[in-house]
Amino acid sequence: MSSRPRILILGAAGQVGRELQRSFTDAAEIIARGRDTVDLATPDQVRALVRRTAPDVILNAAAYTAVDRAESDPELAMAVNAQAPGILAEEALHAGALLVHYSTDYVFDGSKAGPWIETDKANPLNVYGASKLAGEEAIQQVGGKYLIFRTSWVYGPHGKNFLLTMLRLGRERESLNIVDDQIGAPTSSIELADATLTIVNSVLAGRFGSTDNWAGLYHMTCGGSVSWYGFARAIFTRAQALLDGKIPAVNPIPASEYPTPAKRPCYSVLSNERLYTRFNVRLAPWESALDEVLRRLTIPQ
Ligand SMILES: NC(=O)c1ccc[n+]([C@@H]2O[C@H](COP(=O)([O-])OP(=O)(O)OC[C@H]3O[C@@H](n4cnc5c(N)ncnc54)[C@H](OP(=O)(O)O)[C@@H]3O)[C@@H](O)[C@H]2O)c1
């Protein structure tokens, strides 16, 4: 592609959507849209937007991400997370555009002893996971030029996430009880967006050849794994400057002592080997990605 590609970013106000805008800003003509201008639960709006903007690439970072609320709001979760991705895939196929979509580690039930691979059987424990799995399947059924990146435990400098919640609670409380028997890979929105840029650029440049060579589902998380408790400890160890040295005591608790409407997998670490083998891309280990996010928070860009 000779001129700068037109990139439609959906979910522009979300954590990943915001970082995608930062990552792609020099490489593309960006059309960023949030819920205020397009409601993904309204198919006509989705179709009209794609037809009007005629993008080369659609980056879908919009999703119904309220995992607990989804339990009592399954219709909306399915409309946004399952039906809308299928419509986007149809529109992308029609326009010859590339669709990039994000999915979740919560498609798995947590029962495996080692990192999950793409071909492992999904068995979501909650409505959110089921809706995201249905979204993956809807895209795969349409086919065409698509990339689905399953990621996990997303946090970053903006939006609602575990890191920012810990920093807020750390200022407010003397001690915190944090779940220690759910293990995953915290993944920064910065790492996700930068890796997406690298892969999209390579695909658009034709580096991987025909669609059959690269289209598909890939796991994309930061390296390593940790429990929420371990992640919280790492945050507080590193964030002393942001908290003026006032660090709360952090106590490990089992998930059974922190009941939530949605069940969550106890082990949802994803293997990233397929991503590395296909695209030669590996995200940073979660610890150094955390350092980078905290650096951004300390020195706002
Ligand atoms: N967050 C995680 O831990 C996590 C883990 C694994 C995978 N993922 C996946 O990663 C992707 C990005 O997630 P994120 O963390 O950036 O989520 P996020 O910060 O919650 O952003 C999602 C965005 O989607 C928007 N949205 C929700 N419903 C919409 C609708 N009906 N129409 C249009 N926009 C709508 C939200 O708008 P409002 O702000 O107005 O609601 C929000 O701006 C999603 O596909 C998510 O499933 C996230």
The ligand as an SDF file (V2000), in Angstrom:
LIG
                    3D

 48 52  0  0  0  0  0  0  0  0999 V2000
   -9.9330   -5.1360   30.0170 N   0  0  0  0  0  0  0  0  0  0  0  0
   -9.4610   -6.3810   30.0870 C   0  0  0  0  0  0  0  0  0  0  0  0
   -8.9650   -6.8320   31.1170 O   0  0  0  0  0  0  0  0  0  0  0  0
   -9.4980   -7.2620   28.8600 C   0  0  0  0  0  0  0  0  0  0  0  0
   -9.0140   -8.5890   28.9780 C   0  0  0  0  0  0  0  0  0  0  0  0
   -9.0400   -9.4020   27.8540 C   0  0  0  0  0  0  0  0  0  0  0  0
   -9.5370   -8.9170   26.6520 C   0  0  0  0  0  0  0  0  0  0  0  0
  -10.0010   -7.6460   26.5850 N   0  0  0  0  0  0  0  0  0  0  0  0
  -10.5350   -7.1860   25.3130 C   0  0  0  0  0  0  0  0  0  0  0  0
   -9.7400   -6.1270   24.8300 O   0  0  0  0  0  0  0  0  0  0  0  0
  -10.5480   -5.2220   24.0750 C   0  0  0  0  0  0  0  0  0  0  0  0
  -10.3470   -3.8230   24.5760 C   0  0  0  0  0  0  0  0  0  0  0  0
  -10.7630   -3.7650   25.9340 O   0  0  0  0  0  0  0  0  0  0  0  0
  -10.4630   -2.5220   26.8720 P   0  0  0  0  0  0  0  0  0  0  0  0
   -9.8000   -3.0280   28.0830 O   0  0  0  0  0  0  0  0  0  0  0  0
   -9.8440   -1.4080   26.1040 O   0  0  0  0  0  0  0  0  0  0  0  0
  -11.9740   -2.1460   27.2770 O   0  0  0  0  0  0  0  0  0  0  0  0
  -12.5880   -0.7640   27.7360 P   0  0  0  0  0  0  0  0  0  0  0  0
  -11.5450    0.1320   28.2970 O   0  0  0  0  0  0  0  0  0  0  0  0
  -13.7840   -1.1130   28.5560 O   0  0  0  0  0  0  0  0  0  0  0  0
  -13.0560   -0.1380   26.3490 O   0  0  0  0  0  0  0  0  0  0  0  0
  -14.1200   -0.6630   25.6250 C   0  0  0  0  0  0  0  0  0  0  0  0
  -14.7700    0.4570   24.8680 C   0  0  0  0  0  0  0  0  0  0  0  0
  -15.8930   -0.0760   24.1650 O   0  0  0  0  0  0  0  0  0  0  0  0
  -16.9390    0.8610   24.2850 C   0  0  0  0  0  0  0  0  0  0  0  0
  -18.2660    0.2780   24.1310 N   0  0  0  0  0  0  0  0  0  0  0  0
  -18.9480   -0.4960   24.9990 C   0  0  0  0  0  0  0  0  0  0  0  0
  -20.1830   -0.7620   24.5200 N   0  0  0  0  0  0  0  0  0  0  0  0
  -20.2670   -0.1250   23.3260 C   0  0  0  0  0  0  0  0  0  0  0  0
  -21.2900    0.0060   22.3550 C   0  0  0  0  0  0  0  0  0  0  0  0
  -22.5010   -0.5630   22.5110 N   0  0  0  0  0  0  0  0  0  0  0  0
  -21.0400    0.7390   21.2520 N   0  0  0  0  0  0  0  0  0  0  0  0
  -19.8490    1.3390   21.0750 C   0  0  0  0  0  0  0  0  0  0  0  0
  -18.8400    1.2660   21.9530 N   0  0  0  0  0  0  0  0  0  0  0  0
  -19.0500    0.5380   23.0710 C   0  0  0  0  0  0  0  0  0  0  0  0
  -16.7910    1.4230   25.6730 C   0  0  0  0  0  0  0  0  0  0  0  0
  -17.5000    2.6400   25.7770 O   0  0  0  0  0  0  0  0  0  0  0  0
  -17.9860    3.1400   27.2160 P   0  0  0  0  0  0  0  0  0  0  0  0
  -16.7470    3.5720   27.9140 O   0  0  0  0  0  0  0  0  0  0  0  0
  -18.9030    4.2560   26.8770 O   0  0  0  0  0  0  0  0  0  0  0  0
  -18.6460    1.9730   27.8710 O   0  0  0  0  0  0  0  0  0  0  0  0
  -15.2850    1.5810   25.7770 C   0  0  0  0  0  0  0  0  0  0  0  0
  -14.8580    2.8320   25.3030 O   0  0  0  0  0  0  0  0  0  0  0  0
  -11.9740   -5.7390   24.1980 C   0  0  0  0  0  0  0  0  0  0  0  0
  -12.2770   -6.5390   23.0740 O   0  0  0  0  0  0  0  0  0  0  0  0
  -11.9340   -6.6190   25.4240 C   0  0  0  0  0  0  0  0  0  0  0  0
  -12.9280   -7.6290   25.3960 O   0  0  0  0  0  0  0  0  0  0  0  0
   -9.9790   -6.8000   27.6430 C   0  0  0  0  0  0  0  0  0  0  0  0
  1  2  1  0
  2  3  2  0
  2  4  1  0
  4  5  1  0
  4 48  2  0
  5  6  2  0
  6  7  1  0
  7  8  2  0
  8  9  1  0
  8 48  1  0
  9 10  1  0
  9 46  1  0
 10 11  1  0
 11 12  1  0
 11 44  1  0
 12 13  1  0
 13 14  1  0
 14 15  2  0
 14 16  1  0
 14 17  1  0
 17 18  1  0
 18 19  2  0
 18 20  1  0
 18 21  1  0
 21 22  1  0
 22 23  1  0
 23 24  1  0
 23 42  1  0
 24 25  1  0
 25 26  1  0
 25 36  1  0
 26 27  1  0
 26 35  1  0
 27 28  2  0
 28 29  1  0
 29 30  1  0
 29 35  2  0
 30 31  1  0
 30 32  2  0
 32 33  1  0
 33 34  2  0
 34 35  1  0
 36 37  1  0
 36 42  1  0
 37 38  1  0
 38 39  2  0
 38 40  1  0
 38 41  1  0
 42 43  1  0
 44 45  1  0
 44 46  1  0
 46 47  1  0
M  CHG  2   8   1  16  -1
M  END
$$$$
